[in-house]
Amino acid sequence: MLNRFVFPERETLLALLVNLSNNYRTVNFSAITMIIIQSTQQLGQVLRCARKQLGLTQPQLALVAGVGVRFIVDLEAGKPTLRLENVLRVIDALGGIINLNGLPVDKSTNEA
């Protein structure tokens, strides 16, 4: 799907975003804000804000995340029926992680 679009600055953009992503992940965890997401609308708002903070357009984020621009538009609008795999790709492309708290876990194994 990505081969349909031609972005002359693709390699430069990818290198920049990989660098930003790597730097973001090395930040001291005490400096990272935990955000509680309780709706698809809230998730969309948070991801839009993160994209804008990084100075990315929707097409640039779509390219880096390996999804379509329409997917980014729908995600930021809070559409509740999007593929989780693609949502995770976008979160990763923005340098984010998901942390689940409060779920019961079998402490005898390390598997989820």
C-alpha positions in Angstrom: 0.0 0.0 0.0 2.8 2.5 0.8 4.3 2.0 -2.6 1.4 3.9 -4.2 2.6 7.1 -2.6 5.7 9.0 -3.5 7.3 11.1 -0.9 10.7 12.5 -2.0 11.6 13.2 1.6 10.6 9.7 2.8 14.1 8.5 3.8 14.9 11.8 5.6 11.5 11.7 7.4 11.9 8.1 8.4 15.4 8.7 9.8 14.1 11.8 11.7 11.2 9.8 13.2 13.4 6.9 14.2 15.7 9.3 15.9 12.8 11.0 17.7 11.3 7.7 18.7 14.6 6.4 20.1 15.2 9.5 22.0 11.7 9.5 23.5 12.1 6.0 24.8 15.2 6.9 26.7 13.6 9.6 28.7 13.5 9.0 32.4 10.2 7.4 33.3 9.6 9.9 36.1 9.3 12.6 33.4 6.7 10.7 31.4 3.1 11.6 32.0 0.7 8.7 32.4 -2.6 9.3 30.6 -5.7 7.5 31.4 -7.7 6.7 28.3 -11.4 5.7 28.8 -12.8 6.2 25.3 -11.8 6.1 21.6 -12.4 9.8 21.5 -9.8 10.4 24.2 -7.3 8.2 22.5 -7.8 10.1 19.3 -7.3 13.4 21.0 -4.1 12.3 22.7 -2.6 10.8 19.6 -3.5 14.0 17.6 -1.8 16.1 20.2 1.3 13.9 20.2 1.5 14.0 16.4 1.3 17.8 16.4 3.9 18.1 19.2 6.3 16.1 17.0 5.5 18.4 14.1 4.1 15.7 11.9 1.3 15.8 9.3 -1.3 13.0 9.1 0.3 11.8 5.8 3.7 11.7 7.4 2.5 9.8 10.4 0.6 7.4 8.2 3.8 6.7 6.1 5.9 6.0 9.1 3.3 3.9 10.9 2.6 1.9 7.7 -1.1 2.7 7.7 -3.3 4.8 5.4 -4.1 8.5 5.9 -7.8 7.7 6.2 -6.8 5.4 9.2 -5.1 8.3 10.9 -8.1 10.6 10.3 -10.5 8.0 11.7 -8.2 7.3 14.7 -7.9 10.9 15.6 -11.7 11.3 15.2 -12.2 8.5 17.8 -13.7 5.9 15.5 -14.4 2.9 17.7 -14.0 0.1 15.1 -10.4 0.4 14.0 -7.9 -2.5 13.9 -6.0 -2.8 17.1 -2.9 -3.8 15.2 -2.8 -0.6 13.3 -3.6 1.5 16.4 -0.5 -0.1 18.0 1.6 0.8 15.0 0.6 4.4 15.2 1.3 4.6 19.0 4.7 3.0 18.4 5.5 5.4 15.5 4.7 8.3 17.9 7.1 6.8 20.5 4.3 5.8 22.9 3.8 2.6 24.8 0.7 1.0 26.3 0.7 0.1 30.0 -2.2 -1.9 31.4 -2.8 -1.6 35.1 -5.3 -3.3 37.4 -5.7 -6.6 35.5 -5.4 -9.9 37.2 -2.2 -11.7 36.3 -1.0 -15.3 36.9 2.1 -14.6 38.9 3.4 -18.2 38.4 4.2 -17.4 34.7 5.6 -14.5 32.8 3.1 -14.9 30.0 0.1 -12.7 29.6 
